[in-house]
């Protein structure tokens, strides 16, 4: 097998994509992992505050990166490791977004590269209630113990890609995409917009000064207001994992549901207010996790009416993917 590529996973310091604090890379040659690399780094200046929620997820602290070089200084080493490989990521919209946003915040250029998304490929290869990394890794028979450890996530992503290529009998990423009638996406060479950089820095300072939690618009019953369902942006990137999906939201999100619907529509998804035969993605807020659907858990207080409907449709064979709020927020940036 001549399956060659490099898998990548970024972890960020805060909610801004351009705040990478760790990256893991796993190089594959001939369908086997042959080399790995890991860097801790300080995010670009002005975007380097750490959100407690992010620390809780990945465990990287400001103290751990205090003596490390910034992203702009490390990026050359990262690209040297990548070489001319196709870049593979689980939810590539997030990781490529990290690179572009961090390059912009660092005021430095970056090269073009082809990339593949194992979320999109997994949807066409497995039948799962959720296509988050732990679910897909389990389906592919890939160990994943410390989710959100950058090097372990990159290694799991590499293993998933190897398994998917094997399922479809593909000997290269290009051949795999051809077999699925997909076009291999390319991130164009990047040049920073210095005028935009000043605006980003101002926005980052404002974000770091905010301490109050986001307030959700809700009805008198305490549930979020559905709001309008905007039309999808048909000009959006067709390689985005939400493009063409019909998305329904349930539970309380960190952002108003109307805002979530607008952001989903911007990347080409069709927001909807109820779970129907057309639903393909359910985004769940607090009080419920995707694993509950796999177990068929309908315990009191943990399953909303929409989630119960998804359980019913799963039982009838309808494929509806479940995303956590965090996964959705990563996808929309």
C-alpha beads as a LAMMPS data file, in Angstrom:
LAMMPS data file: protein, C-alpha beads

333 atoms
332 bonds

1 atom types
1 bond types

-500.0 500.0 xlo xhi
-500.0 500.0 ylo yhi
-500.0 500.0 zlo zhi

Masses

1 110.0

Atoms # bond

1 1 1 0.000 0.000 0.000
2 1 1 1.300 3.483 -0.903
3 1 1 -1.027 5.336 1.470
4 1 1 1.035 8.385 2.531
5 1 1 -0.203 11.438 4.489
6 1 1 0.199 13.325 7.772
7 1 1 -2.588 13.631 10.349
8 1 1 -2.782 16.756 12.497
9 1 1 -4.645 17.939 15.592
10 1 1 -4.584 21.401 17.216
11 1 1 -5.701 22.414 20.699
12 1 1 -6.480 26.076 21.356
13 1 1 -6.114 28.318 24.393
14 1 1 -9.495 30.008 24.039
15 1 1 -12.542 30.313 21.797
16 1 1 -10.628 32.088 19.006
17 1 1 -9.373 29.629 16.398
18 1 1 -6.101 31.469 16.009
19 1 1 -4.940 30.616 19.564
20 1 1 -3.147 27.256 19.153
21 1 1 -1.299 26.091 22.258
22 1 1 -0.497 22.515 21.187
23 1 1 -0.266 20.495 17.988
24 1 1 0.273 16.820 17.290
25 1 1 1.278 15.283 13.943
26 1 1 1.330 11.646 12.877
27 1 1 3.129 10.728 9.638
28 1 1 1.900 7.713 7.651
29 1 1 3.899 5.894 5.012
30 1 1 2.600 2.848 3.176
31 1 1 -0.468 2.704 5.421
32 1 1 1.524 2.649 8.671
33 1 1 2.411 5.340 11.219
34 1 1 6.178 5.832 11.016
35 1 1 6.887 9.094 12.855
36 1 1 5.184 11.581 15.178
37 1 1 5.838 15.122 16.371
38 1 1 4.397 17.318 19.106
39 1 1 4.795 20.987 19.990
40 1 1 3.582 23.131 22.845
41 1 1 3.477 26.811 21.897
42 1 1 2.331 30.219 22.990
43 1 1 -0.558 31.474 20.878
44 1 1 -0.002 34.642 18.830
45 1 1 0.376 37.853 20.860
46 1 1 -2.969 39.390 21.723
47 1 1 -4.697 36.003 21.503
48 1 1 -2.780 34.190 24.235
49 1 1 -5.201 34.263 27.186
50 1 1 -6.345 30.832 28.380
51 1 1 -10.028 30.129 28.905
52 1 1 -10.667 27.819 31.894
53 1 1 -13.059 25.791 29.735
54 1 1 -10.301 25.078 27.219
55 1 1 -7.851 24.117 29.958
56 1 1 -10.439 21.715 31.356
57 1 1 -10.781 20.079 27.924
58 1 1 -7.126 19.579 26.958
59 1 1 -5.184 20.160 30.184
60 1 1 -2.650 22.583 28.666
61 1 1 -2.003 25.527 31.009
62 1 1 -0.417 28.978 30.553
63 1 1 2.456 27.855 32.794
64 1 1 3.261 24.932 30.493
65 1 1 3.664 27.173 27.445
66 1 1 5.159 30.251 29.157
67 1 1 8.712 29.443 27.991
68 1 1 7.702 28.026 24.607
69 1 1 8.036 29.877 21.285
70 1 1 4.947 31.417 19.732
71 1 1 3.011 29.790 16.908
72 1 1 4.685 32.032 14.316
73 1 1 8.103 30.729 15.376
74 1 1 7.014 27.070 15.418
75 1 1 5.053 27.066 12.162
76 1 1 8.154 26.634 10.010
77 1 1 8.997 23.406 11.847
78 1 1 5.416 22.211 11.441
79 1 1 5.467 22.809 7.671
80 1 1 8.878 21.113 7.413
81 1 1 7.385 18.017 9.059
82 1 1 4.334 18.150 6.772
83 1 1 6.396 18.503 3.616
84 1 1 4.252 17.878 0.531
85 1 1 1.870 15.492 2.326
86 1 1 -1.897 15.658 2.195
87 1 1 -2.980 16.986 5.586
88 1 1 -5.610 14.831 7.322
89 1 1 -7.728 16.042 10.244
90 1 1 -10.909 15.020 12.018
91 1 1 -13.158 18.018 11.327
92 1 1 -10.613 19.606 9.014
93 1 1 -12.659 22.822 8.937
94 1 1 -11.432 23.439 12.475
95 1 1 -7.750 22.589 12.034
96 1 1 -7.344 24.409 8.720
97 1 1 -9.199 27.321 10.333
98 1 1 -6.677 27.299 13.187
99 1 1 -3.798 27.523 10.719
100 1 1 -5.338 30.399 8.728
101 1 1 -6.431 32.363 11.801
102 1 1 -3.095 31.873 13.596
103 1 1 -1.135 32.873 10.489
104 1 1 -3.284 35.984 10.208
105 1 1 -2.799 36.812 13.893
106 1 1 0.956 36.207 13.522
107 1 1 1.160 38.351 10.368
108 1 1 3.001 35.659 8.466
109 1 1 2.322 33.776 5.212
110 1 1 1.735 30.067 4.787
111 1 1 1.977 27.567 1.929
112 1 1 -0.864 25.835 0.103
113 1 1 -1.673 22.217 0.889
114 1 1 -4.298 19.604 0.069
115 1 1 -6.278 18.271 3.003
116 1 1 -8.792 15.552 3.829
117 1 1 -11.508 15.450 6.504
118 1 1 -12.160 12.165 8.306
119 1 1 -15.550 13.414 9.550
120 1 1 -16.842 13.642 5.978
121 1 1 -15.201 10.353 4.989
122 1 1 -16.442 8.557 8.119
123 1 1 -20.042 9.496 7.316
124 1 1 -19.677 7.536 4.079
125 1 1 -17.905 4.596 5.689
126 1 1 -19.594 3.817 9.030
127 1 1 -23.118 3.910 10.461
128 1 1 -22.810 5.738 13.800
129 1 1 -24.993 7.939 16.035
130 1 1 -22.143 10.459 16.235
131 1 1 -19.050 11.073 14.152
132 1 1 -17.028 12.664 16.923
133 1 1 -13.487 11.335 17.192
134 1 1 -14.098 8.803 20.022
135 1 1 -17.046 7.204 18.185
136 1 1 -15.215 6.928 14.869
137 1 1 -11.998 5.707 16.503
138 1 1 -13.963 2.915 18.170
139 1 1 -15.590 1.958 14.862
140 1 1 -12.161 1.881 13.187
141 1 1 -10.667 -0.221 15.981
142 1 1 -8.243 2.555 16.924
143 1 1 -7.277 3.089 20.588
144 1 1 -8.143 6.537 21.985
145 1 1 -7.706 6.872 25.732
146 1 1 -6.812 10.531 26.250
147 1 1 -9.134 12.433 23.898
148 1 1 -7.966 16.056 23.357
149 1 1 -4.315 15.138 23.855
150 1 1 -3.047 16.554 20.543
151 1 1 -0.661 13.744 19.646
152 1 1 -3.118 11.001 20.630
153 1 1 -5.919 12.638 18.640
154 1 1 -3.625 12.951 15.594
155 1 1 -2.647 9.291 15.955
156 1 1 -6.314 8.261 16.180
157 1 1 -7.136 10.357 13.106
158 1 1 -4.326 8.629 11.194
159 1 1 -5.652 5.226 12.215
160 1 1 -9.168 6.169 11.105
161 1 1 -7.926 7.285 7.693
162 1 1 -5.985 4.034 7.271
163 1 1 -9.112 2.024 8.124
164 1 1 -11.357 4.043 5.790
165 1 1 -8.883 3.637 2.919
166 1 1 -8.886 -0.103 3.566
167 1 1 -12.698 -0.251 3.533
168 1 1 -12.770 1.345 0.077
169 1 1 -9.689 -0.417 -1.281
170 1 1 -7.879 2.885 -1.863
171 1 1 -4.095 3.109 -1.951
172 1 1 -3.878 6.887 -1.711
173 1 1 -5.933 9.801 -0.383
174 1 1 -6.511 10.993 -3.940
175 1 1 -7.771 7.551 -4.974
176 1 1 -10.065 7.432 -1.921
177 1 1 -11.662 10.767 -2.788
178 1 1 -12.112 9.667 -6.403
179 1 1 -13.787 6.445 -5.252
180 1 1 -16.264 8.535 -3.225
181 1 1 -16.842 10.978 -6.120
182 1 1 -15.409 13.806 -3.996
183 1 1 -12.887 16.515 -4.846
184 1 1 -9.828 16.666 -2.631
185 1 1 -9.957 20.150 -1.059
186 1 1 -6.990 22.518 -1.107
187 1 1 -6.133 25.303 1.300
188 1 1 -4.656 28.041 -0.855
189 1 1 -1.380 29.752 -0.005
190 1 1 -2.047 32.352 2.685
191 1 1 -1.006 35.998 2.850
192 1 1 -1.977 37.956 5.985
193 1 1 -4.220 41.023 5.777
194 1 1 -2.443 43.506 8.059
195 1 1 -5.433 45.846 8.195
196 1 1 -7.611 42.995 9.413
197 1 1 -4.982 42.047 12.004
198 1 1 -5.479 45.308 13.929
199 1 1 -9.211 44.612 14.115
200 1 1 -8.592 41.053 15.342
201 1 1 -6.303 42.244 18.120
202 1 1 -8.899 44.739 19.314
203 1 1 -11.519 41.985 19.312
204 1 1 -9.250 39.640 21.275
205 1 1 -8.636 42.259 23.959
206 1 1 -12.373 42.770 24.274
207 1 1 -12.961 39.012 24.563
208 1 1 -10.342 38.604 27.277
209 1 1 -11.987 41.370 29.301
210 1 1 -15.383 39.662 29.281
211 1 1 -16.181 37.718 32.426
212 1 1 -19.991 37.471 32.420
213 1 1 -21.551 34.295 30.993
214 1 1 -23.518 34.447 27.787
215 1 1 -27.255 34.848 28.310
216 1 1 -29.572 32.719 26.228
217 1 1 -32.806 34.177 24.868
218 1 1 -35.595 31.954 26.156
219 1 1 -39.333 31.652 26.209
220 1 1 -41.490 31.843 29.327
221 1 1 -41.171 28.061 29.690
222 1 1 -37.392 28.383 30.058
223 1 1 -36.579 26.791 26.693
224 1 1 -34.625 28.669 24.005
225 1 1 -36.631 30.457 21.332
226 1 1 -36.365 28.729 17.970
227 1 1 -36.252 31.873 15.862
228 1 1 -36.334 31.916 12.072
229 1 1 -34.680 29.305 9.862
230 1 1 -32.466 31.179 7.376
231 1 1 -31.814 29.740 3.932
232 1 1 -28.481 27.937 3.510
233 1 1 -25.607 29.697 1.784
234 1 1 -25.282 27.683 -1.420
235 1 1 -21.989 29.463 -2.183
236 1 1 -20.345 28.122 0.983
237 1 1 -17.436 25.674 0.894
238 1 1 -18.855 22.292 -0.165
239 1 1 -16.060 20.571 1.768
240 1 1 -17.363 21.907 5.082
241 1 1 -18.748 19.012 7.204
242 1 1 -22.065 20.843 7.705
243 1 1 -22.634 21.793 4.069
244 1 1 -25.889 20.317 2.778
245 1 1 -26.921 19.003 6.203
246 1 1 -30.329 19.655 7.789
247 1 1 -29.534 20.739 11.352
248 1 1 -31.822 20.836 14.404
249 1 1 -30.849 22.242 17.809
250 1 1 -31.985 21.028 21.228
251 1 1 -31.191 22.097 24.777
252 1 1 -29.476 25.287 25.934
253 1 1 -26.459 26.472 23.944
254 1 1 -23.762 28.961 24.916
255 1 1 -25.035 31.246 22.150
256 1 1 -28.634 32.185 21.267
257 1 1 -30.232 29.521 19.104
258 1 1 -31.069 32.126 16.456
259 1 1 -27.346 32.933 16.205
260 1 1 -26.482 29.247 15.933
261 1 1 -28.952 28.902 13.062
262 1 1 -27.457 31.861 11.216
263 1 1 -23.934 30.486 11.623
264 1 1 -25.046 27.033 10.431
265 1 1 -26.713 28.547 7.359
266 1 1 -23.555 30.545 6.572
267 1 1 -21.579 27.301 6.078
268 1 1 -24.282 25.794 3.850
269 1 1 -26.459 23.912 6.352
270 1 1 -30.267 24.130 6.437
271 1 1 -31.478 24.947 9.974
272 1 1 -34.815 23.431 11.027
273 1 1 -37.013 23.654 14.122
274 1 1 -38.095 20.035 14.545
275 1 1 -36.755 16.531 13.985
276 1 1 -38.233 15.017 10.825
277 1 1 -37.383 12.460 8.172
278 1 1 -35.192 15.155 6.563
279 1 1 -33.045 15.758 9.674
280 1 1 -29.404 14.683 9.314
281 1 1 -27.733 16.423 12.304
282 1 1 -28.919 17.082 15.867
283 1 1 -26.857 19.536 17.937
284 1 1 -27.349 18.938 21.655
285 1 1 -26.827 21.553 24.359
286 1 1 -26.383 21.011 28.092
287 1 1 -27.750 18.025 29.965
288 1 1 -27.307 15.482 27.185
289 1 1 -24.398 13.798 25.440
290 1 1 -24.100 11.865 22.204
291 1 1 -23.168 8.669 24.056
292 1 1 -26.669 8.596 25.571
293 1 1 -28.120 7.952 22.118
294 1 1 -25.817 5.012 21.507
295 1 1 -26.877 3.479 24.848
296 1 1 -30.525 4.338 24.241
297 1 1 -30.499 6.234 27.553
298 1 1 -33.819 7.987 28.102
299 1 1 -33.366 8.799 31.786
300 1 1 -35.512 11.582 33.155
301 1 1 -34.005 15.019 32.753
302 1 1 -31.345 13.976 30.242
303 1 1 -33.279 13.609 27.019
304 1 1 -35.229 16.386 25.325
305 1 1 -38.293 15.733 23.171
306 1 1 -36.185 16.179 20.027
307 1 1 -33.572 13.727 21.286
308 1 1 -36.295 11.166 22.020
309 1 1 -37.517 11.626 18.452
310 1 1 -33.982 10.967 17.204
311 1 1 -33.923 7.752 19.220
312 1 1 -37.165 6.690 17.554
313 1 1 -35.827 7.459 14.076
314 1 1 -32.557 5.664 14.821
315 1 1 -34.671 2.624 15.674
316 1 1 -36.266 2.888 12.234
317 1 1 -32.906 3.050 10.506
318 1 1 -32.691 6.798 9.836
319 1 1 -29.143 8.130 10.027
320 1 1 -29.052 11.251 12.197
321 1 1 -25.672 12.413 13.425
322 1 1 -25.461 13.868 16.930
323 1 1 -23.020 16.696 17.621
324 1 1 -22.171 18.108 21.001
325 1 1 -22.339 21.876 21.304
326 1 1 -18.539 21.970 21.437
327 1 1 -18.205 20.067 18.169
328 1 1 -20.707 22.367 16.491
329 1 1 -18.901 25.460 17.808
330 1 1 -15.628 24.124 16.413
331 1 1 -17.212 23.553 13.035
332 1 1 -18.667 27.057 12.783
333 1 1 -15.593 28.697 14.290

Bonds

1 1 1 2
2 1 2 3
3 1 3 4
4 1 4 5
5 1 5 6
6 1 6 7
7 1 7 8
8 1 8 9
9 1 9 10
10 1 10 11
11 1 11 12
12 1 12 13
13 1 13 14
14 1 14 15
15 1 15 16
16 1 16 17
17 1 17 18
18 1 18 19
19 1 19 20
20 1 20 21
21 1 21 22
22 1 22 23
23 1 23 24
24 1 24 25
25 1 25 26
26 1 26 27
27 1 27 28
28 1 28 29
29 1 29 30
30 1 30 31
31 1 31 32
32 1 32 33
33 1 33 34
34 1 34 35
35 1 35 36
36 1 36 37
37 1 37 38
38 1 38 39
39 1 39 40
40 1 40 41
41 1 41 42
42 1 42 43
43 1 43 44
44 1 44 45
45 1 45 46
46 1 46 47
47 1 47 48
48 1 48 49
49 1 49 50
50 1 50 51
51 1 51 52
52 1 52 53
53 1 53 54
54 1 54 55
55 1 55 56
56 1 56 57
57 1 57 58
58 1 58 59
59 1 59 60
60 1 60 61
61 1 61 62
62 1 62 63
63 1 63 64
64 1 64 65
65 1 65 66
66 1 66 67
67 1 67 68
68 1 68 69
69 1 69 70
70 1 70 71
71 1 71 72
72 1 72 73
73 1 73 74
74 1 74 75
75 1 75 76
76 1 76 77
77 1 77 78
78 1 78 79
79 1 79 80
80 1 80 81
81 1 81 82
82 1 82 83
83 1 83 84
84 1 84 85
85 1 85 86
86 1 86 87
87 1 87 88
88 1 88 89
89 1 89 90
90 1 90 91
91 1 91 92
92 1 92 93
93 1 93 94
94 1 94 95
95 1 95 96
96 1 96 97
97 1 97 98
98 1 98 99
99 1 99 100
100 1 100 101
101 1 101 102
102 1 102 103
103 1 103 104
104 1 104 105
105 1 105 106
106 1 106 107
107 1 107 108
108 1 108 109
109 1 109 110
110 1 110 111
111 1 111 112
112 1 112 113
113 1 113 114
114 1 114 115
115 1 115 116
116 1 116 117
117 1 117 118
118 1 118 119
119 1 119 120
120 1 120 121
121 1 121 122
122 1 122 123
123 1 123 124
124 1 124 125
125 1 125 126
126 1 126 127
127 1 127 128
128 1 128 129
129 1 129 130
130 1 130 131
131 1 131 132
132 1 132 133
133 1 133 134
134 1 134 135
135 1 135 136
136 1 136 137
137 1 137 138
138 1 138 139
139 1 139 140
140 1 140 141
141 1 141 142
142 1 142 143
143 1 143 144
144 1 144 145
145 1 145 146
146 1 146 147
147 1 147 148
148 1 148 149
149 1 149 150
150 1 150 151
151 1 151 152
152 1 152 153
153 1 153 154
154 1 154 155
155 1 155 156
156 1 156 157
157 1 157 158
158 1 158 159
159 1 159 160
160 1 160 161
161 1 161 162
162 1 162 163
163 1 163 164
164 1 164 165
165 1 165 166
166 1 166 167
167 1 167 168
168 1 168 169
169 1 169 170
170 1 170 171
171 1 171 172
172 1 172 173
173 1 173 174
174 1 174 175
175 1 175 176
176 1 176 177
177 1 177 178
178 1 178 179
179 1 179 180
180 1 180 181
181 1 181 182
182 1 182 183
183 1 183 184
184 1 184 185
185 1 185 186
186 1 186 187
187 1 187 188
188 1 188 189
189 1 189 190
190 1 190 191
191 1 191 192
192 1 192 193
193 1 193 194
194 1 194 195
195 1 195 196
196 1 196 197
197 1 197 198
198 1 198 199
199 1 199 200
200 1 200 201
201 1 201 202
202 1 202 203
203 1 203 204
204 1 204 205
205 1 205 206
206 1 206 207
207 1 207 208
208 1 208 209
209 1 209 210
210 1 210 211
211 1 211 212
212 1 212 213
213 1 213 214
214 1 214 215
215 1 215 216
216 1 216 217
217 1 217 218
218 1 218 219
219 1 219 220
220 1 220 221
221 1 221 222
222 1 222 223
223 1 223 224
224 1 224 225
225 1 225 226
226 1 226 227
227 1 227 228
228 1 228 229
229 1 229 230
230 1 230 231
231 1 231 232
232 1 232 233
233 1 233 234
234 1 234 235
235 1 235 236
236 1 236 237
237 1 237 238
238 1 238 239
239 1 239 240
240 1 240 241
241 1 241 242
242 1 242 243
243 1 243 244
244 1 244 245
245 1 245 246
246 1 246 247
247 1 247 248
248 1 248 249
249 1 249 250
250 1 250 251
251 1 251 252
252 1 252 253
253 1 253 254
254 1 254 255
255 1 255 256
256 1 256 257
257 1 257 258
258 1 258 259
259 1 259 260
260 1 260 261
261 1 261 262
262 1 262 263
263 1 263 264
264 1 264 265
265 1 265 266
266 1 266 267
267 1 267 268
268 1 268 269
269 1 269 270
270 1 270 271
271 1 271 272
272 1 272 273
273 1 273 274
274 1 274 275
275 1 275 276
276 1 276 277
277 1 277 278
278 1 278 279
279 1 279 280
280 1 280 281
281 1 281 282
282 1 282 283
283 1 283 284
284 1 284 285
285 1 285 286
286 1 286 287
287 1 287 288
288 1 288 289
289 1 289 290
290 1 290 291
291 1 291 292
292 1 292 293
293 1 293 294
294 1 294 295
295 1 295 296
296 1 296 297
297 1 297 298
298 1 298 299
299 1 299 300
300 1 300 301
301 1 301 302
302 1 302 303
303 1 303 304
304 1 304 305
305 1 305 306
306 1 306 307
307 1 307 308
308 1 308 309
309 1 309 310
310 1 310 311
311 1 311 312
312 1 312 313
313 1 313 314
314 1 314 315
315 1 315 316
316 1 316 317
317 1 317 318
318 1 318 319
319 1 319 320
320 1 320 321
321 1 321 322
322 1 322 323
323 1 323 324
324 1 324 325
325 1 325 326
326 1 326 327
327 1 327 328
328 1 328 329
329 1 329 330
330 1 330 331
331 1 331 332
332 1 332 333
